[in-house]
Amino acid sequence: MSNLSKRVEEALDQIRPYLQADGGNVSLVEITDEHIVRVELLGACKTCSMSMMTMKAGIEESIKRAVPEILSVEAVNLIAMV
């Protein structure tokens, strides 16, 4: 595991208890060469109407705060609720 991956995982570990408390979780899928993190939302997070807010305000902010070189975070399985 690269240092970058390790640091992203550590950031995810900080927010996992909050996701798990609501029946959800998050898994690191990949970090692209362009420093974009791709994650998969698991459990209740996949279908929750607040998933987009969780992604931006929770997961993305936590990762970018801990690993400033990350430019953005995307969920590979998140469908925007319109």
Secondary structure, 3 states (H helix, E strand, C coil): CCHHHHHHHHHHHHHHHHHHHCCEEEEEEEECCCCEEEEEEEEHHHCCCCHHHHHHHHHHHHHHHHCCCCCEEEECCCCCCC
